[in-house]
Amino acid sequence: MYAAHHWIARRFKPRPKTESRKQRLMPTIALVDDDRNILTSVSIALEAEGYRIMTYTDGASALDGFRTTQPDLAILDIKMPRMDGMETLRRLRQKSDLPVIFLTSKDEEIDELFGLKMGADDFIRKPFSQRLLVERVKAVLRRSAPKDPTAVPKENDAKALDRGLLRMDPERHTCTWKNEPVTLTVTEFLILQALATRPGVVKSRNALMDAAYDDQVYVDDRTIDSHIKRLRKKFKVVDNEFEMIETLYGVGYRFKEA
């Protein structure tokens, strides 16, 4: 136990001045969890990928630390003393759009829906593989990275997408239905965009995985099904008659033609 505490404390010390330029440019990730074993194991996995790591054991101390050093991504446990992950995210969203991944051992879907509605970018359930976490971190950082202003935009990203009562603006990451805003996570936005770009065309789960997770991120069919379920629920809050996302059992999903 002493070794673990000693190891965690060491990572708060200032980096030596011999730190390379590549290290200085690597994203900083904040780990917030009251389980020191998770802090240690996840830190080792992410540092092996070159990331800079800050660790906190509760949300209150994390928010205090963020005032001094703003990370590029935060990984929050939901159940923590003093201030849990949900409250930490709520306060964080009052002044920041920092990407957030939740770690949760809970099974209640309402917690996940509530967290996504508040602005979480992804959920990972305990226990999880270190490789899965690393790939999810890479995916969220990649999707949240500022667009290169000199790059030529893709055709799908060049302008807003209008499909009947649906309007999506990829550049502003906004979505409306019947002129009412619908708050979507990055993953939900990409899945809906893939479906709405070609109404009536069936998209397999694999195709939607490719659209939402643009690298070798390991997700299963149930992950896409869960995102579709959340998408439907969010639109039904705005319009209880929303039925535009159709399921073709054994095949995939499609956005209904007007």
ZANU-466533 format. One record per residue: x, y, z of N, C-alpha, C in turn; residue in three letters; residue number from 0. Coordinates in steps of 0.02 Angstrom, whole numbers, plus 50000, padded with zeros to 5 digits. Atoms other than C-alpha are relative to their C-alpha. Layout:
BEGIN
[[X, Y, Z], [X, Y, Z], [X, Y, Z], 'ALA', NUM]
...
REM end
This chain:
BEGIN
[[50042, 49940, 50000], [50000, 50000, 50000], [50044, 50063, 50000], 'MET', 0]
[[49956, 49942, 49997], [50144, 50117, 50042], [50028, 50016, 49931], 'TYR', 1]
[[49971, 49989, 50066], [50219, 50092, 49871], [49952, 50036, 49954], 'ALA', 2]
[[50050, 49967, 50043], [50056, 50142, 49784], [49992, 50072, 50019], 'ALA', 3]
[[50008, 49930, 49979], [50038, 50300, 49889], [50061, 50040, 49980], 'HIS', 4]
[[49939, 49966, 50018], [50218, 50345, 49861], [50003, 50015, 49925], 'HIS', 5]
[[49999, 49992, 50073], [50201, 50320, 49674], [49953, 50055, 49977], 'TRP', 6]
[[50049, 49949, 50020], [50044, 50429, 49660], [50024, 50069, 50020], 'ILE', 7]
[[49977, 49935, 49977], [50120, 50568, 49764], [50055, 50026, 49955], 'ALA', 8]
[[49944, 49979, 50040], [50273, 50570, 49653], [49979, 50036, 49937], 'ARG', 9]
[[50019, 49972, 50064], [50175, 50617, 49499], [49975, 50072, 50006], 'ARG', 10]
[[50019, 49930, 49991], [50125, 50785, 49574], [50061, 50046, 50000], 'PHE', 11]
[[49940, 49960, 50000], [50308, 50841, 49578], [50011, 50031, 49932], 'LYS', 12]
[[49987, 49967, 50065], [50363, 50964, 49441], [50043, 49956, 49956], 'PRO', 13]
[[49960, 50037, 50048], [50431, 50884, 49284], [50069, 50031, 49996], 'ARG', 14]
[[49933, 49972, 50008], [50619, 50903, 49260], [50004, 50043, 49937], 'PRO', 15]
[[49994, 49954, 50057], [50676, 51038, 49140], [50026, 49966, 49937], 'LYS', 16]
[[49976, 50037, 50059], [50748, 50905, 49025], [49943, 49969, 49960], 'THR', 17]
[[50057, 50028, 50035], [50571, 50860, 48970], [50001, 50019, 49926], 'GLU', 18]
[[49995, 49989, 50071], [50563, 50842, 48782], [49941, 50042, 49974], 'SER', 19]
[[50052, 49959, 50030], [50461, 50953, 48667], [49938, 49957, 49986], 'ARG', 20]
[[50056, 50045, 50013], [50353, 50801, 48620], [49959, 49990, 50063], 'LYS', 21]
[[50036, 50010, 49938], [50310, 50772, 48803], [49960, 50062, 50019], 'GLN', 22]
[[50035, 49939, 49983], [50264, 50954, 48828], [49937, 50009, 49959], 'ARG', 23]
[[50056, 49992, 50045], [50145, 50944, 48681], [49947, 49946, 50010], 'LEU', 24]
[[50049, 50053, 49990], [50058, 50785, 48738], [49943, 50024, 50045], 'MET', 25]
[[50057, 49979, 49959], [49882, 50807, 48810], [50007, 49981, 50073], 'PRO', 26]
[[50001, 50013, 49928], [49859, 50817, 48997], [49932, 49971, 50018], 'THR', 27]
[[50062, 50034, 49981], [49729, 50699, 49071], [49994, 50000, 50076], 'ILE', 28]
[[50014, 50001, 49928], [49650, 50718, 49243], [49961, 49937, 50017], 'ALA', 29]
[[50035, 50059, 49975], [49601, 50558, 49333], [49971, 50017, 50068], 'LEU', 30]
[[50035, 49983, 49938], [49472, 50581, 49470], [49963, 49938, 50025], 'VAL', 31]
[[50029, 50062, 49975], [49433, 50426, 49572], [50026, 49989, 50071], 'ASP', 32]
[[49979, 50011, 49930], [49437, 50382, 49758], [50033, 49932, 50009], 'ASP', 33]
[[49967, 50065, 49998], [49506, 50208, 49717], [50072, 50009, 49977], 'ASP', 34]
[[49930, 49987, 50017], [49695, 50226, 49724], [50029, 49946, 49954], 'ARG', 35]
[[49977, 50053, 50045], [49720, 50059, 49636], [49984, 50019, 49928], 'ASN', 36]
[[50019, 49978, 50068], [49626, 50128, 49485], [50043, 50059, 49979], 'ILE', 37]
[[49956, 49944, 50017], [49724, 50291, 49493], [50068, 49976, 49977], 'LEU', 38]
[[49933, 50025, 50016], [49886, 50194, 49490], [50000, 49962, 49933], 'THR', 39]
[[49999, 50041, 50060], [49841, 50068, 49354], [49984, 50040, 49937], 'SER', 40]
[[50018, 49960, 50058], [49758, 50193, 49238], [50056, 50050, 49983], 'VAL', 41]
[[49944, 49954, 50012], [49901, 50317, 49261], [50056, 49965, 49963], 'SER', 42]
[[49947, 50038, 50033], [50027, 50183, 49212], [49983, 49989, 49926], 'ILE', 43]
[[50021, 50014, 50069], [49926, 50138, 49055], [50004, 50063, 49957], 'ALA', 44]
[[50001, 49938, 50039], [49905, 50319, 48999], [50069, 50031, 49993], 'LEU', 45]
[[49932, 49974, 50005], [50083, 50372, 49039], [50041, 49960, 49950], 'GLU', 46]
[[49965, 50042, 50049], [50143, 50226, 48934], [49986, 50024, 49929], 'ALA', 47]
[[50018, 49972, 50065], [50054, 50312, 48788], [50027, 50070, 49991], 'GLU', 48]
[[49969, 49934, 50006], [50145, 50475, 48825], [49960, 50057, 50030], 'GLY', 49]
[[50041, 49947, 49973], [50004, 50571, 48910], [50028, 50025, 50067], 'TYR', 50]
[[49984, 49971, 49936], [50035, 50688, 49056], [49940, 49988, 50046], 'ARG', 51]
[[50054, 50021, 49956], [49932, 50637, 49208], [49997, 50043, 50063], 'ILE', 52]
[[50014, 49970, 49935], [49854, 50730, 49355], [49950, 49956, 50035], 'MET', 53]
[[50046, 50044, 49965], [49766, 50628, 49490], [49968, 50036, 50059], 'THR', 54]
[[50038, 49972, 49944], [49632, 50677, 49616], [49955, 49945, 50028], 'TYR', 55]
[[50041, 50052, 49969], [49531, 50574, 49740], [49927, 50020, 50010], 'THR', 56]
[[50070, 49980, 49998], [49370, 50676, 49733], [49990, 50061, 49955], 'ASP', 57]
[[50015, 49947, 50046], [49281, 50805, 49627], [50018, 50069, 50025], 'GLY', 58]
[[49986, 49934, 49972], [49306, 50953, 49744], [50074, 50018, 49990], 'ALA', 59]
[[49928, 49986, 50009], [49496, 50939, 49742], [50018, 50005, 49926], 'SER', 60]
[[49987, 49996, 50072], [49492, 50911, 49554], [49982, 50069, 49973], 'ALA', 61]
[[50020, 49934, 50024], [49395, 51072, 49521], [50049, 50054, 50024], 'LEU', 62]
[[49950, 49953, 49975], [49518, 51166, 49632], [50063, 49997, 49958], 'ASP', 63]
[[49939, 50009, 50040], [49663, 51093, 49535], [49992, 50026, 49929], 'GLY', 64]
[[50012, 49977, 50068], [49583, 51135, 49367], [50007, 50076, 49994], 'PHE', 65]
[[49993, 49927, 50002], [49587, 51320, 49414], [50072, 50020, 49987], 'ARG', 66]
[[49928, 49986, 50010], [49777, 51311, 49413], [50025, 49970, 49934], 'THR', 67]
[[49978, 50035, 50061], [49805, 51183, 49275], [49940, 49967, 49968], 'THR', 68]
[[50057, 50028, 50036], [49668, 51147, 49149], [50022, 49941, 49958], 'GLN', 69]
[[49981, 50058, 50041], [49682, 50970, 49079], [49967, 50003, 49931], 'PRO', 70]
[[50031, 50005, 50066], [49637, 50921, 48902], [49941, 49952, 50000], 'ASP', 71]
[[50055, 50048, 49992], [49520, 50782, 48961], [49997, 49978, 50072], 'LEU', 72]
[[50009, 50024, 49932], [49449, 50724, 49127], [49965, 49932, 49999], 'ALA', 73]
[[50031, 50065, 49990], [49408, 50545, 49176], [49972, 50000, 50071], 'ILE', 74]
[[50032, 49993, 49935], [49282, 50551, 49319], [49965, 49936, 50021], 'LEU', 75]
[[50041, 50053, 49970], [49219, 50413, 49432], [49934, 50032, 50022], 'ASP', 76]
[[50064, 49971, 49980], [49035, 50437, 49470], [49992, 50000, 50076], 'ILE', 77]
[[50011, 50006, 49928], [49032, 50376, 49650], [50064, 50018, 50037], 'LYS', 78]
[[49942, 49977, 49962], [49156, 50477, 49756], [49977, 50038, 50061], 'MET', 79]
[[50018, 49960, 49941], [49157, 50558, 49928], [50007, 50075, 49986], 'PRO', 80]
[[49999, 49926, 50003], [49139, 50747, 49956], [49960, 50027, 49940], 'ARG', 81]
[[50036, 49978, 50060], [49084, 50778, 49776], [50003, 49945, 49948], 'MET', 82]
[[49999, 50056, 50048], [49031, 50641, 49655], [50011, 50025, 49929], 'ASP', 83]
[[49985, 49983, 50069], [49061, 50636, 49469], [49946, 50042, 49966], 'GLY', 84]
[[50055, 49963, 50030], [48889, 50701, 49420], [50002, 50074, 50020], 'MET', 85]
[[49996, 49931, 49976], [48905, 50857, 49528], [50063, 50034, 49973], 'GLU', 86]
[[49939, 49972, 50028], [49083, 50882, 49469], [49989, 50022, 49927], 'THR', 87]
[[50014, 49983, 50069], [49024, 50878, 49288], [49953, 50059, 49996], 'LEU', 88]
[[50048, 49943, 50001], [48879, 50996, 49325], [50036, 50066, 50011], 'ARG', 89]
[[49963, 49938, 49986], [48996, 51126, 49399], [50050, 50015, 49944], 'ARG', 90]
[[49952, 49990, 50054], [49124, 51099, 49262], [49966, 50029, 49939], 'LEU', 91]
[[50035, 49977, 50059], [48995, 51128, 49126], [49974, 50072, 50006], 'ARG', 92]
[[50020, 49930, 49991], [48950, 51298, 49200], [50049, 50048, 49967], 'GLN', 93]
[[49949, 49955, 50028], [49112, 51368, 49131], [50049, 49966, 49953], 'LYS', 94]
[[49951, 50035, 50042], [49200, 51236, 49026], [49967, 49946, 49957], 'SER', 95]
[[50023, 50055, 50043], [49172, 51116, 48880], [50053, 49945, 49998], 'ASP', 96]
[[49948, 50052, 49994], [49316, 51004, 48938], [49971, 49931, 49986], 'LEU', 97]
[[50025, 50068, 50013], [49293, 50828, 48867], [50003, 49958, 50064], 'PRO', 98]
[[50005, 50040, 49939], [49239, 50706, 49004], [49979, 49928, 49983], 'VAL', 99]
[[50019, 50070, 50003], [49235, 50516, 49013], [49982, 49979, 50071], 'ILE', 100]
[[50021, 50025, 49934], [49138, 50437, 49157], [50022, 49928, 50009], 'PHE', 101]
[[49990, 50069, 49979], [49194, 50281, 49247], [49944, 49983, 50048], 'LEU', 102]
[[50056, 50016, 49957], [49048, 50193, 49327], [49994, 49925, 50010], 'THR', 103]
[[50014, 50070, 49985], [49011, 50029, 49413], [49925, 49990, 50006], 'SER', 104]
[[50072, 50004, 49994], [48826, 50069, 49416], [49969, 49970, 49937], 'LYS', 105]
[[50035, 50030, 50056], [48702, 49978, 49305], [49937, 50039, 49980], 'ASP', 106]
[[50062, 49964, 50014], [48558, 50103, 49311], [50008, 50043, 49938], 'GLU', 107]
[[49995, 49962, 50062], [48528, 50174, 49138], [49987, 50074, 50011], 'GLU', 108]
[[50016, 49929, 49989], [48459, 50336, 49211], [50062, 50040, 50015], 'ILE', 109]
[[49938, 49965, 49985], [48632, 50380, 49276], [50037, 50017, 49936], 'ASP', 110]
[[49965, 49989, 50063], [48706, 50360, 49103], [49965, 50054, 49959], 'GLU', 111]
[[50038, 49950, 50038], [48567, 50459, 49020], [50009, 50069, 50029], 'LEU', 112]
[[49992, 49936, 49967], [48581, 50597, 49149], [50069, 50029, 49987], 'PHE', 113]
[[49932, 49977, 50012], [48768, 50606, 49128], [50010, 50024, 49929], 'GLY', 114]
[[49994, 49980, 50069], [48757, 50613, 48939], [49963, 50065, 49986], 'LEU', 115]
[[50038, 49939, 50009], [48624, 50747, 48947], [50038, 50060, 50028], 'LYS', 116]
[[49961, 49946, 49969], [48738, 50850, 49060], [50062, 50017, 49960], 'MET', 117]
[[49943, 49984, 50043], [48876, 50839, 48931], [50060, 49953, 50005], 'GLY', 118]
[[49945, 50049, 50000], [48982, 50683, 48964], [50010, 49976, 49928], 'ALA', 119]
[[49985, 50022, 50068], [49069, 50622, 48806], [49999, 49924, 49992], 'ASP', 120]
[[49999, 50072, 50005], [49080, 50438, 48848], [49993, 49969, 50069], 'ASP', 121]
[[50006, 50039, 49939], [49048, 50305, 48981], [50040, 49936, 49993], 'PHE', 122]
[[49966, 50065, 49999], [49157, 50158, 49028], [49982, 49966, 50066], 'ILE', 123]
[[50023, 50035, 49941], [49090, 50029, 49148], [50057, 49959, 50031], 'ARG', 124]
[[49953, 50042, 49963], [49198, 49948, 49282], [49971, 49929, 50006], 'LYS', 125]
[[49928, 49997, 50015], [49283, 49829, 49270], [50011, 50008, 49925], 'PRO', 126]
[[49986, 49986, 50071], [49363, 49881, 49105], [50072, 49981, 49985], 'PHE', 127]
[[49931, 50013, 50020], [49518, 49838, 49006], [50037, 50066, 49991], 'SER', 128]
[[49959, 49939, 50009], [49660, 49965, 49005], [50002, 50020, 49927], 'GLN', 129]
[[49996, 49985, 50072], [49668, 49950, 48816], [49938, 50036, 49975], 'ARG', 130]
[[50062, 49967, 50018], [49486, 49996, 48798], [50001, 50073, 50022], 'LEU', 131]
[[49999, 49931, 49975], [49509, 50150, 48907], [50047, 50043, 49959], 'LEU', 132]
[[49952, 49961, 50040], [49663, 50206, 48810], [49970, 50018, 49932], 'VAL', 133]
[[50029, 49986, 50066], [49571, 50190, 48644], [49943, 50050, 50004], 'GLU', 134]
[[50054, 49951, 49992], [49419, 50285, 48709], [50028, 50069, 50012], 'ARG', 135]
[[49968, 49936, 49988], [49533, 50423, 48773], [50025, 50030, 49935], 'VAL', 136]
[[49974, 49976, 50064], [49617, 50436, 48603], [49942, 50026, 49956], 'LYS', 137]
[[50057, 49982, 50042], [49447, 50442, 48516], [49969, 50066, 50022], 'ALA', 138]
[[50030, 49938, 49976], [49375, 50579, 48627], [50045, 50059, 49989], 'VAL', 139]
[[49952, 49945, 50012], [49533, 50685, 48616], [50002, 50018, 49926], 'LEU', 140]
[[49997, 49988, 50072], [49536, 50665, 48427], [49938, 50038, 49976], 'ARG', 141]
[[50062, 49968, 50022], [49353, 50715, 48406], [49992, 50070, 50028], 'ARG', 142]
[[50008, 49934, 49969], [49368, 50864, 48523], [50055, 50048, 49979], 'SER', 143]
[[49945, 49957, 50021], [49527, 50931, 48443], [49975, 50054, 49953], 'ALA', 144]
[[50021, 49946, 50045], [49509, 51101, 48357], [50013, 49982, 49928], 'PRO', 145]
[[49992, 50012, 50071], [49484, 51090, 48171], [50056, 50044, 49972], 'LYS', 146]
[[49947, 49962, 50033], [49630, 51145, 48062], [49966, 50051, 49953], 'ASP', 147]
[[50034, 49950, 50041], [49570, 51312, 47987], [50025, 50001, 49928], 'PRO', 148]
[[49974, 50001, 50068], [49681, 51284, 47833], [49979, 49938, 49961], 'THR', 149]
[[50019, 50063, 50033], [49610, 51112, 47797], [49937, 50011, 49958], 'ALA', 150]
[[50060, 49997, 50042], [49484, 51089, 47658], [49945, 49959, 50032], 'VAL', 151]
[[50052, 50038, 49966], [49319, 51039, 47740], [49972, 49945, 49957], 'PRO', 152]
[[50033, 50053, 50037], [49238, 50876, 47692], [49932, 50025, 49978], 'LYS', 153]
[[50064, 49978, 50027], [49079, 50891, 47592], [49946, 49998, 50053], 'GLU', 154]
[[50051, 50007, 49949], [48973, 50829, 47738], [50006, 50052, 50055], 'ASN', 155]
[[49988, 49953, 49945], [49053, 50954, 47858], [49997, 50072, 49977], 'ASP', 156]
[[49995, 49933, 50026], [49050, 51105, 47744], [49940, 50043, 50017], 'ALA', 157]
[[50059, 49960, 49987], [48873, 51159, 47783], [49951, 49962, 50044], 'LYS', 158]
[[50050, 50030, 49957], [48725, 51128, 47893], [49960, 49948, 49962], 'ALA', 159]
[[50039, 50054, 50030], [48621, 50972, 47861], [49927, 50011, 50018], 'LEU', 160]
[[50071, 49991, 49989], [48434, 50999, 47839], [49963, 49939, 49973], 'ASP', 161]
[[50041, 50057, 50021], [48317, 50849, 47835], [49931, 50010, 50030], 'ARG', 162]
[[50067, 49987, 49976], [48138, 50906, 47853], [50002, 50044, 50063], 'GLY', 163]
[[50001, 49963, 49937], [48117, 50961, 48035], [50066, 49996, 50037], 'LEU', 164]
[[49934, 50007, 49969], [48296, 50911, 48077], [50050, 50047, 49969], 'LEU', 165]
[[49945, 49959, 50024], [48440, 51032, 48064], [50061, 49986, 50043], 'ARG', 166]
[[49937, 50013, 49965], [48620, 50990, 48108], [50054, 50044, 49971], 'MET', 167]
[[49944, 49958, 50021], [48768, 51108, 48101], [50064, 49971, 50028], 'ASP', 168]
[[49939, 50033, 49976], [48931, 51009, 48113], [50052, 50048, 50027], 'PRO', 169]
[[49949, 49953, 49978], [49041, 51163, 48131], [49985, 50027, 50069], 'GLU', 170]
[[50020, 49973, 49935], [48943, 51228, 48280], [49979, 49945, 50049], 'ARG', 171]
[[50023, 50058, 49961], [48896, 51054, 48344], [49932, 50015, 50032], 'HIS', 172]
[[50067, 49986, 49976], [48714, 51106, 48358], [49950, 49956, 49962], 'THR', 173]
[[50052, 50041, 50031], [48558, 51004, 48323], [49933, 50026, 50024], 'CYS', 174]
[[50068, 49978, 49981], [48376, 51059, 48320], [49949, 49955, 49966], 'THR', 175]
[[50058, 50035, 50028], [48210, 50971, 48291], [49940, 50045, 50011], 'TRP', 176]
[[50055, 49952, 49997], [48061, 51082, 48251], [50023, 50065, 50033], 'LYS', 177]
[[49968, 49939, 49974], [48178, 51228, 48293], [50013, 49998, 50075], 'ASN', 178]
[[49984, 50008, 49929], [48200, 51159, 48470], [50068, 49966, 50006], 'GLU', 179]
[[49933, 50030, 49994], [48379, 51121, 48524], [49998, 49931, 50032], 'PRO', 180]
[[49991, 50067, 49973], [48428, 50940, 48557], [50074, 49993, 50015], 'VAL', 181]
[[49930, 50004, 49979], [48588, 50920, 48656], [50027, 49929, 49990], 'THR', 182]
[[49971, 50065, 50016], [48695, 50778, 48587], [50073, 49997, 50019], 'LEU', 183]
[[49928, 50010, 49991], [48863, 50707, 48635], [50032, 49995, 49930], 'THR', 184]
[[49965, 50005, 50064], [48996, 50699, 48500], [49982, 49935, 49964], 'VAL', 185]
[[50015, 50065, 50030], [48962, 50514, 48471], [49929, 49998, 49972], 'THR', 186]
[[50070, 49999, 50023], [48773, 50537, 48459], [49993, 50043, 49938], 'GLU', 187]
[[50004, 49955, 50057], [48796, 50682, 48339], [50026, 49965, 49937], 'PHE', 188]
[[49971, 50033, 50059], [48908, 50580, 48223], [49956, 49943, 49975], 'LEU', 189]
[[50045, 50054, 50021], [48788, 50432, 48223], [49939, 50028, 49964], 'ILE', 190]
[[50059, 49970, 50032], [48638, 50541, 48184], [50018, 50031, 49933], 'LEU', 191]
[[49978, 49969, 50063], [48735, 50635, 48050], [50009, 49946, 49947], 'GLN', 192]
[[49990, 50054, 50048], [48782, 50470, 47967], [49933, 49974, 49974], 'ALA', 193]
[[50066, 50023, 50021], [48599, 50417, 47964], [49963, 50052, 49958], 'LEU', 194]
[[50040, 49947, 50033], [48524, 50584, 47912], [50030, 50023, 49934], 'ALA', 195]
[[49968, 49979, 50063], [48650, 50615, 47773], [49967, 49966, 49940], 'THR', 196]
[[50032, 50036, 50055], [48563, 50482, 47668], [49935, 49967, 50026], 'ARG', 197]
[[50064, 50027, 49975], [48381, 50460, 47722], [49978, 49940, 49959], 'PRO', 198]
[[50025, 50059, 50033], [48307, 50291, 47682], [50053, 49946, 49988], 'GLY', 199]
[[49945, 50048, 50010], [48478, 50208, 47666], [50016, 49967, 50067], 'VAL', 200]
[[49986, 50037, 49939], [48509, 50072, 47795], [50075, 50002, 50016], 'VAL', 201]
[[49931, 50001, 49976], [48668, 50090, 47897], [50008, 49942, 50049], 'LYS', 202]
[[49987, 50055, 49954], [48736, 49935, 47978], [50033, 50026, 50064], 'SER', 203]
[[49966, 49980, 49938], [48803, 49940, 48156], [50074, 50012, 49988], 'ARG', 204]
[[49929, 49990, 50015], [48978, 49922, 48086], [50013, 50067, 49966], 'ASN', 205]
[[49993, 49936, 50035], [48953, 50072, 47972], [49992, 50058, 50050], 'ALA', 206]
[[50009, 49948, 49950], [48890, 50175, 48120], [50059, 50002, 50048], 'LEU', 207]
[[49939, 50000, 49959], [49040, 50119, 48223], [50055, 50039, 49964], 'MET', 208]
[[49949, 49965, 50038], [49153, 50181, 48084], [49989, 50076, 50000], 'ASP', 209]
[[50016, 49929, 50001], [49062, 50348, 48081], [50013, 50032, 50068], 'ALA', 210]
[[49995, 49971, 49933], [49066, 50373, 48269], [50069, 49992, 50031], 'ALA', 211]
[[49935, 50014, 49973], [49232, 50294, 48312], [50048, 49991, 49941], 'TYR', 212]
[[49965, 49999, 50063], [49349, 50340, 48172], [50070, 49969, 50002], 'ASP', 213]
[[49936, 50036, 49997], [49496, 50234, 48229], [49986, 49931, 50027], 'ASP', 214]
[[50009, 50069, 49977], [49523, 50060, 48297], [49978, 50000, 50073], 'GLN', 215]
[[50027, 50000, 49932], [49414, 50083, 48450], [49954, 49939, 50006], 'VAL', 216]
[[50034, 50064, 49992], [49342, 49923, 48518], [49932, 50009, 50034], 'TYR', 217]
[[50068, 49996, 49973], [49153, 49933, 48540], [49961, 49942, 49971], 'VAL', 218]
[[50041, 50055, 50027], [49019, 49802, 48518], [49933, 50027, 49976], 'ASP', 219]
[[50064, 49980, 50029], [48847, 49804, 48437], [49955, 50035, 50052], 'ASP', 220]
[[50044, 49972, 49950], [48762, 49844, 48601], [50015, 50074, 50014], 'ARG', 221]
[[49982, 49929, 49990], [48858, 50009, 48613], [49961, 50043, 49951], 'THR', 222]
[[50037, 49962, 50049], [48779, 50071, 48451], [49925, 49998, 50017], 'ILE', 223]
[[50070, 50004, 49981], [48608, 50008, 48507], [49984, 50047, 50057], 'ASP', 224]
[[50011, 49955, 49943], [48627, 50106, 48669], [49999, 50072, 49978], 'SER', 225]
[[49999, 49931, 50026], [48672, 50265, 48575], [49935, 50016, 49963], 'HIS', 226]
[[50063, 49990, 50036], [48520, 50245, 48461], [49943, 50009, 50049], 'ILE', 227]
[[50053, 49995, 49949], [48409, 50219, 48613], [50001, 50069, 50033], 'LYS', 228]
[[49995, 49935, 49969], [48475, 50378, 48693], [49980, 50056, 49952], 'ARG', 229]
[[50020, 49950, 50050], [48454, 50476, 48532], [49924, 50005, 49996], 'LEU', 230]
[[50073, 49999, 50004], [48271, 50426, 48521], [49970, 50033, 50062], 'ARG', 231]
[[50028, 49971, 49939], [48240, 50473, 48702], [50010, 50075, 50002], 'LYS', 232]
[[49987, 49928, 49999], [48320, 50643, 48682], [49953, 50037, 49952], 'LYS', 233]
[[50047, 49968, 50047], [48213, 50683, 48529], [49929, 49996, 50025], 'PHE', 234]
[[50068, 50006, 49973], [48056, 50620, 48615], [49986, 50049, 50056], 'LYS', 235]
[[50009, 49947, 49950], [48085, 50747, 48753], [49974, 50063, 49965], 'VAL', 236]
[[50021, 49942, 50039], [48063, 50881, 48619], [49935, 49986, 49964], 'VAL', 237]
[[50059, 50019, 50039], [47931, 50788, 48517], [49984, 49927, 50014], 'ASP', 238]
[[50018, 50068, 49981], [47845, 50635, 48588], [49981, 49956, 49941], 'ASN', 239]
[[50019, 50037, 50060], [47792, 50586, 48411], [50060, 49983, 49956], 'GLU', 240]
[[49940, 50011, 50041], [47972, 50574, 48348], [50009, 49925, 49986], 'PHE', 241]
[[49991, 50070, 50020], [47992, 50412, 48250], [50044, 49996, 49937], 'GLU', 242]
[[49961, 49995, 50061], [48123, 50458, 48120], [50057, 49949, 49995], 'MET', 243]
[[49946, 50049, 50002], [48255, 50330, 48168], [49969, 49930, 50003], 'ILE', 244]
[[50031, 50065, 50006], [48197, 50159, 48109], [50049, 49944, 50010], 'GLU', 245]
[[49959, 50060, 49989], [48264, 49989, 48160], [49981, 49947, 49949], 'THR', 246]
[[50011, 50058, 50043], [48282, 49851, 48032], [50037, 49942, 50033], 'LEU', 247]
[[49971, 50052, 49958], [48310, 49700, 48142], [50046, 49953, 49960], 'TYR', 248]
[[49951, 50042, 50032], [48464, 49602, 48097], [50040, 50034, 49945], 'GLY', 249]
[[49966, 49963, 50053], [48519, 49736, 47973], [50034, 50063, 50026], 'VAL', 250]
[[49972, 49937, 49975], [48542, 49906, 48054], [49946, 50052, 50012], 'GLY', 251]
[[50045, 49943, 49988], [48460, 50077, 48063], [49998, 50046, 49939], 'TYR', 252]
[[50004, 49950, 50053], [48401, 50212, 47944], [49959, 50059, 50025], 'ARG', 253]
[[50040, 49941, 49987], [48334, 50388, 47951], [49943, 50002, 49950], 'PHE', 254]
[[50059, 50005, 50041], [48157, 50390, 47883], [49999, 50055, 49947], 'LYS', 255]
[[50007, 49950, 50053], [48131, 50477, 47716], [49938, 50041, 50013], 'GLU', 256]
[[50057, 49955, 49989], [48016, 50628, 47724], [49944, 49983, 49952], 'ALA', 257]
REM end
